[in-house]
């Protein structure tokens, strides 16, 4: 079962990403180390598989 977009955003915020805003349904997140990611969609909507992979990848980049 796919995660909700709000769950992915929560994971990013827990990892230290800051919401830098965006237009419409887009949200731009940036970490102080310079890692960026953009998520789009409604908060209550299901996250797409590529979004889940991308969030996981960006969080793993922090651990290096």
C-alpha positions as CSV (number, residue, x, y, z in Angstrom):
1,X,0.0,0.0,0.0
2,X,1.5,3.4,-1.0
3,X,2.4,6.0,1.6
4,X,0.5,9.3,1.7
5,X,2.4,12.3,0.5
6,X,2.2,13.8,4.0
7,X,4.1,10.8,5.3
8,X,6.9,11.4,2.9
9,X,7.0,15.1,3.9
10,X,7.2,14.1,7.5
11,X,10.1,11.8,6.8
12,X,12.0,14.6,5.0
13,X,11.3,17.1,7.9
14,X,12.6,14.5,10.4
15,X,15.8,14.2,8.4
16,X,16.3,18.0,8.6
17,X,14.9,19.1,5.2
18,X,13.1,22.5,5.2
19,X,10.1,23.3,3.0
20,X,11.1,26.2,0.8
21,X,7.6,26.7,-0.7
22,X,6.6,26.2,-4.3
23,X,3.8,26.9,-6.8
24,X,0.5,25.1,-6.7
25,X,0.9,21.5,-5.5
26,X,4.7,21.5,-5.7
27,X,6.8,21.7,-2.6
28,X,10.5,22.3,-2.6
29,X,12.6,20.9,0.2
30,X,16.3,21.7,0.9
31,X,18.8,20.4,3.4
32,X,21.6,22.5,4.8
33,X,24.0,20.2,3.1
34,X,22.6,21.4,-0.3
35,X,20.5,18.4,-1.1
36,X,17.2,19.3,-2.8
37,X,14.0,17.5,-3.7
38,X,10.6,18.6,-5.1
39,X,7.4,16.7,-4.4
40,X,4.1,17.4,-6.1
41,X,0.6,16.3,-5.3
42,X,-2.1,16.7,-2.6
43,X,-1.1,16.0,1.0
44,X,-3.9,13.4,1.4
45,X,-3.0,11.7,-2.0
46,X,-1.1,8.5,-2.4
47,X,2.6,9.0,-3.2
48,X,3.8,7.7,-6.5
49,X,6.4,4.9,-6.3
50,X,9.1,7.2,-7.9
51,X,8.5,9.7,-5.1
52,X,9.0,7.1,-2.4
53,X,12.2,6.0,-4.1
54,X,13.5,9.6,-4.5
55,X,12.8,10.5,-0.8
56,X,14.5,7.3,0.4
57,X,17.5,8.1,-1.9
58,X,17.8,11.7,-0.7
59,X,17.7,10.7,3.0
60,X,20.4,8.1,2.4
61,X,22.6,10.7,0.7
62,X,22.7,12.5,4.1
63,X,24.1,9.4,5.8
64,X,27.2,9.4,3.6
